[in-house]
Amino acid sequence: MAEKRKAKKKAQDIPVPVEEKPTKQEYAVATYLKKNCPTKKTKFLNHQVQYFYANKAIDILLDSQWASGKDILFTDRQSVVDYCNK
């Protein structure tokens, strides 16, 4: 009966997930969105929250320096969505 018991995993055996830090370019894009994307305020479960619409954020990024110029990061709406999902 002892053979059927599952062995407990030790803390050493469990892999620790490694978090990837954002690059400088990703920080710059996030800062640009935070400063330029219009937000709205509302109450959610008695807490004050701010939110934005994704289509406005996409439009802002398509008009940014990353969509035109020498370092092109965004070419169309789908490339912006893929970048934001990453």
DAFEN-V561337 format. One record per residue. N is the residue number from 0. NEAR is the number of other C-alpha atoms within 8 Angstrom. D_LAST is the distance of its C-alpha to the last C-alpha in whole Angstrom. Layout:
BEGIN
n;near;d_last
N;NEAR;D_LAST
N;NEAR;D_LAST
END
This chain:
BEGIN
n;near;d_last
0;4;48
1;4;46
2;4;45
3;5;43
4;6;41
5;4;37
6;4;37
7;4;35
8;6;32
9;6;32
10;5;30
11;5;30
12;6;29
13;7;26
14;5;23
15;4;21
16;4;17
17;4;16
18;4;13
19;4;11
20;4;12
21;7;10
22;6;12
23;6;15
24;7;13
25;8;10
26;9;13
27;8;15
28;8;13
29;8;12
30;8;16
31;8;17
32;11;15
33;7;17
34;6;20
35;7;20
36;10;19
37;6;22
38;8;22
39;7;24
40;8;26
41;7;27
42;8;29
43;7;27
44;4;29
45;5;31
46;6;28
47;8;27
48;8;24
49;8;22
50;7;20
51;10;18
52;7;18
53;6;15
54;6;17
55;10;18
56;11;15
57;11;14
58;8;18
59;11;18
60;12;15
61;13;17
62;8;20
63;8;19
64;7;19
65;11;16
66;12;17
67;9;21
68;7;23
69;4;22
70;6;19
71;10;17
72;6;13
73;11;14
74;9;16
75;7;16
76;9;14
77;6;12
78;9;11
79;13;10
80;9;9
81;8;6
82;7;5
83;6;5
84;5;4
85;4;0
END
